[in-house]
Amino acid sequence: MNFHAIRAIYRFEMARTFRTITQSIASPVLSTSLYFIVFGTAIGSRMGEIGGVSYGAFIIPGLIMMSLLNESISNASFGIYLPKWTGTIYELLSAPVSPVEAVIGYVGAAATKSIMLGVLILVTARLFVPYHIEHPAWMAGFLVLTALTFSLFGFIIGLWADDFQKLQIIPLMVVTPLTFLGGAFYSISMLPPIWQKITLANPVVYLISGFRWSFYGQSDVNVAVSLGMTLAFLAACLLIVAWIFRTGYKLKT
């Protein structure tokens, strides 16, 4: 394992984050804070509790997960697409760096940024609504696992994209709608029975449900199912990345 190569890629990506800290960190935290102000404070104060939890506290896991998914995909996809766009990807492919080492460097940096962002949002939420975390170890585990999984998914998008517009298609047209419809702002038990069954086809439901369980001990889906679905998606992403590097798809053409 070439740890020097992994460290070089990781440090380069992290340095890029701190050069654009306003866009990478401050902007998502500010946007999420506005959600807390509007939904948590203004609207939440006029709504009842959901499962014994105030509405402002109830939406915290959903808001963190929404930011985590979008930022993980964005960081990882842009990180690998930029070398493709500038042509420096060929230097990486010809260097004594294995695909595994490249993935660890890029995905590890993207996941680190997303975890930092998730922790900052968690701290910021305390300024607006009180909350507690019943299972902090599980919360940290879901946070890290989700960041890694969707950073890997973003890495795939960055390899697939041919231009900057394609980098935004899946996050904006697929991930964001699925997040809003995945229980970020409500419990799926509040939906009519037929829509509850339809919603279970949304993979984001399992992520938000498992993460919310780690906070309040309640979830729309069994936590074991949530964990299993997350691990299954991670395994699928690993298989796709392995296939891309083995075939050279979008890399050598």
Summary of the structure (lengths in Angstrom):
residues: 253
radius of gyration: 18.7
end to end distance: 27.3
largest distance: 60.0
contacts: 850
relative contact order: 0.14
helix: 78%
strand: 1%
